[in-house]
Each structure stands twice: as C-alpha cells, then as structure tokens.
Amino acid sequence: MAIGPSSNFPSLLDIANLVRSFVDDDKRGATGTAGEGQILTNNNTLPQSVTLQNFMNSAIREVRRDCGIMGQPTFIRDNYLLLGLPPVNSVLGVGVMNPAAQQSLTFTGFFDGLVINPNFLLPADLLQPLELWERLTGTPAEFSQMRQSTGPLQPRNQVFALRDWEFRGNAVWFNGAIQSRDVRMRYIGSLASLAAPSIDWSMTFVPIPDCQEAVADKIAVRYGRRLGSAQIQDLVTQADRSMLRLRQTVVRARQRIDNRRPMYSGDGNDYSGLGSFQ
C-alpha cells in the first residue's frame, strides 16, 4: 500500500542514500552526482541496481513482519464488507440444515457447501483475519461479533446466524447459516513490493514510521553477506539493535491502549458473551 509524503515516513530514496553510506558506495556515479553511487544505484534515468531493488523489498518485508508481530497498527485493515453471503447449500437443498456441510471464503470465491460463487472473495492483501462480525442481509441491524473457533468447527446443525469461524488452509470456514448474512472483517494486510524500476524513489514512502535505519541496516546485512564481508557480524548486531528500538517504539505505543478481555461464559456452544445475532 503506497502512501503520500509525510515527515513521519521515510522515502525509498532516504533509505537508499543511507545504505550507500553504510557500505561505502556513496561516491559520484554515472552522472557525476555526489552520493548517487556506482553499484547500489537508483537513478530513474539510468539503469538501476536490481540488487538494491530486491534487497530493499526484502528488508521492508522483514521489518513489516517484525512490526506486525508487535501489533504495529499500520497493517491492520478494517471494515471489509461481504454483503449477502449465501445460505448453506448441500445435496439436501439451499438453506436446509445439514451438519455435514461447511462453507469457505477463499481468494478465488465462496464455497456455499455445494458450489463456488466467484463474487465473494477474501481481501487480496489478507495475511491473517483478526475479527469477524455478522448481521442479517438486507437489514440496518448492528453487526454482532462472531467467535473464532479455538479448534475445529463443530459438526452442528446450521441456525439463522453463522456464529463462529475458523481460519485454515488460507480460507475462512463457516458451518453456514440458513439465511443470507452480511459479514464485516478486520484483518492484517500485506505490504506490496515498493521498489521497482518505474517508480520515483523520492516520492515512494514506506508506511512504517521512523524505520529508515532498521530497513537500511537489513539491506547492509544482505549486501555484506553477498560480498562475504568480514564485518558481517557487526552489521547483524547493528541491524538487531535498530530493529529492537523500532519494536520498543511500537510496543510502548500499544501499551497505552486499555486492552480488556471479552467476557465469555458457559461451554463452547454458548454465545452469550457475543451479544445478540440478527
């Protein structure tokens, strides 16, 4: 996901300039411009370094994963809506209870228990669903929170609501409902590769605040390993230190949030803690 200019987010050019200084490649290059480098180049009017592009994208992905583990909110997507998911379907008929039937929402379509409907898809950038809500299709009712199954979905008869869900095999699974449901989703999204020959490096920004040292250090480690540098351990240590500081920033911000565990009661079939389903 590309973002606009902001003093909080480093551009790819900021990071590339830093990397070149780290690895002693910030001399005058093909155009005679100081700092443009001779190996890890990104000048838009000259052949660009494929190595720098690949290492830049790899390092950004790694920083994103590390920050995601710590709960960095930049990659949380919310309010993804699926309106009118079809009722359960099986050899017994549409909307007929059948404990043997399950439904799944995938990147290629929605399996209603018998056939695939290509009009309902998981978000293309989804890595992990976080929370789901549902309501009766065609109503202005509030969405009720669904429960993520802590194990396999129980082979039960379908009711008017989906109620619970399971994430397995890169798909969200339901027992299904006997009527059409709207579903709202909150999830962790991926980050597309940012470095490419056609982009303006000065106007392409990494949506992770204050991450330039963390990304640049990881690129330097990759470059040092490629060259067999004797200083590789120093580079690794510095990269770990930069990433630790970035993690601490994320964690401290998350610690200011008042997190409270939702109240549940009863056995695995009780949904009293989730509010009413409509």
Backbone hydrogen bonds, N-H to C=O, Kabsch-Sander energy under -0.5 kcal/mol:
donor,donor_aa,acceptor,acceptor_aa,energy
9,F,6,S,-1.2
12,L,201,W,-0.7
12,L,204,T,-2.4
13,L,201,W,-1.9
15,I,11,S,-1.8
16,A,12,L,-2.8
17,N,13,L,-2.8
18,L,14,D,-1.7
19,V,15,I,-2.7
20,R,16,A,-2.4
21,S,17,N,-1.6
22,F,18,L,-2.2
23,V,19,V,-2.2
24,D,21,S,-0.9
25,D,20,R,-3.6
29,G,33,T,-1.0
32,G,29,G,-1.3
35,G,26,D,-0.7
36,E,33,T,-1.6
37,G,27,K,-2.2
41,T,39,I,-1.6
46,L,43,N,-1.4
49,S,41,T,-2.4
50,V,48,Q,-0.6
53,Q,49,S,-2.0
54,N,50,V,-2.8
55,F,51,T,-2.8
56,M,52,L,-2.7
57,N,53,Q,-2.4
58,S,54,N,-2.3
59,A,55,F,-2.7
60,I,56,M,-2.4
61,R,57,N,-2.2
62,E,58,S,-2.0
63,V,59,A,-2.4
64,R,60,I,-2.6
65,R,61,R,-2.3
66,D,62,E,-2.4
67,C,63,V,-2.7
68,G,64,R,-2.6
69,I,65,R,-2.0
70,M,66,D,-1.1
71,G,68,G,-1.3
72,Q,67,C,-2.5
75,F,72,Q,-1.0
76,I,73,P,-1.6
77,R,75,F,-0.6
77,R,187,Y,-3.2
80,Y,185,M,-2.2
81,L,79,N,-0.6
82,L,183,V,-2.8
84,G,82,L,-0.6
85,L,181,R,-2.9
88,V,177,A,-3.2
89,N,112,D,-2.3
93,G,90,S,-1.7
95,G,88,V,-3.5
96,V,93,G,-1.1
101,A,98,N,-2.2
103,Q,174,F,-2.9
104,S,111,F,-1.8
105,L,172,V,-3.0
106,T,104,S,-0.5
106,T,109,G,-2.5
110,F,117,N,-3.0
111,F,104,S,-2.9
111,F,109,G,-0.5
112,D,110,F,-0.7
112,D,115,V,-2.4
117,N,110,F,-3.0
120,F,117,N,-1.1
121,L,119,N,-0.5
122,L,106,T,-2.3
126,L,123,P,-1.8
127,L,188,I,-3.1
128,Q,188,I,-1.4
130,L,186,R,-3.3
131,E,186,R,-1.7
133,W,184,R,-2.5
134,E,144,S,-2.4
135,R,182,D,-1.7
137,T,180,S,-1.7
139,T,136,L,-1.2
144,S,134,E,-3.2
145,Q,274,L,-0.6
146,M,132,L,-3.1
147,R,163,R,-2.5
149,S,165,W,-3.4
156,R,154,Q,-2.2
159,V,161,A,-0.6
159,V,176,G,-0.5
164,D,162,L,-2.3
165,W,147,R,-1.9
166,E,173,W,-1.8
168,R,166,E,-0.7
168,R,171,A,-2.3
171,A,168,R,-1.0
172,V,105,L,-2.3
173,W,166,E,-3.6
173,W,171,A,-0.6
174,F,103,Q,-2.6
178,I,159,V,-2.4
181,R,85,L,-1.7
182,D,135,R,-2.8
183,V,82,L,-2.7
184,R,133,W,-2.2
185,M,80,Y,-2.2
186,R,131,E,-2.5
187,Y,77,R,-2.6
188,I,128,Q,-2.9
189,G,75,F,-3.5
189,G,187,Y,-0.5
190,S,125,D,-2.5
199,I,196,A,-1.2
201,W,199,I,-0.8
203,M,200,D,-1.4
204,T,201,W,-0.7
205,F,3,I,-0.6
205,F,203,M,-0.5
206,V,10,P,-2.6
208,I,206,V,-1.8
210,D,8,N,-1.9
211,C,208,I,-1.0
215,V,211,C,-2.6
216,A,212,Q,-2.8
217,D,213,E,-2.8
218,K,214,A,-1.5
219,I,215,V,-2.0
220,A,216,A,-2.4
221,V,217,D,-1.9
222,R,218,K,-1.9
223,Y,219,I,-2.6
224,G,220,A,-2.7
225,R,221,V,-2.3
226,R,222,R,-1.8
227,L,223,Y,-1.7
228,G,224,G,-0.8
228,G,225,R,-0.5
229,S,224,G,-2.8
232,I,229,S,-1.2
235,L,231,Q,-2.0
236,V,232,I,-2.5
237,T,233,Q,-2.5
238,Q,234,D,-2.2
239,A,235,L,-2.4
240,D,236,V,-2.5
241,R,237,T,-2.0
242,S,238,Q,-2.4
243,M,239,A,-2.3
244,L,240,D,-2.2
245,R,241,R,-2.0
246,L,242,S,-1.9
247,R,243,M,-2.6
248,Q,244,L,-2.5
249,T,245,R,-1.8
250,V,246,L,-1.9
251,V,247,R,-3.1
252,R,248,Q,-2.5
253,A,249,T,-1.6
254,R,250,V,-2.1
255,Q,251,V,-2.0
256,R,252,R,-0.6
256,R,253,A,-0.8
257,I,254,R,-1.7
259,N,257,I,-1.3
260,R,258,D,-0.5
264,Y,262,P,-0.5
270,D,267,D,-1.9
274,L,271,Y,-1.8
275,G,272,S,-0.8
